[in-house]
Amino acid sequence: MNYTDKELTIKTSEEFTHFKPVIEKLVKDEKLNNAVIVCWVPHEVASIVQLGWEEGLLDDLKAFLKDTAPNGKWTKHDEPGTPFDKNFYEHIRTKLIGNVSMSFIIKDKQLVIGQYQDLYFYSPVFKHKPEHKVICRILKLD
């Protein structure tokens, strides 16, 4: 089995960035037929989220995060003099909904994903960190 490592740069301009096209582009660029792609996010306050594409779901998720982990409730985590001062709420939001690692199956040159599923890159710190790295290991099965 051969493998290739790729480092992707994700540009974020909002909390949720569509990630499925990133994986589909990687499949096309690497000319993958049958493979497994394992992605890892090396930043503490970012994650990959699998989510349905139904209308309003993303808006409901944003409201849930604000209600469940509100800004200003927890203040012991402190990075004074940085944009990340007292941002525990961003850390916990990231852990509530996403993963720092996710595997994707590629079969017959297509990303295998449910009919109603979509992928997003979540970064609540996008205003202060507009680019993130995602490390991918591509395991080629043929």
HELIX and SHEET records of a PDB file:
HELIX    1   1 LYS A   20  ASP A   29  1                                  10    
HELIX    2   2 LEU A   57  THR A   68  1                                  12    
HELIX    3   3 PHE A   88  ILE A   97  1                                  10    
SHEET    1   A 5 ASN A   2  LYS A  11  0                                        
SHEET    2   A 5 GLU A 131  LYS A 140 -1                                        
SHEET    3   A 5 ALA A  35  TRP A  40 -1                                        
SHEET    4   A 5 SER A 101  LYS A 107 -1                                        
SHEET    5   A 5 GLN A 110  LEU A 111 -1                                        
SHEET    1   B 3 PHE A  16  HIS A  18  0                                        
SHEET    2   B 3 GLN A 117  TYR A 122 -1                                        
SHEET    3   B 3 SER A  47  GLY A  52 -1                                        
END                                                                             
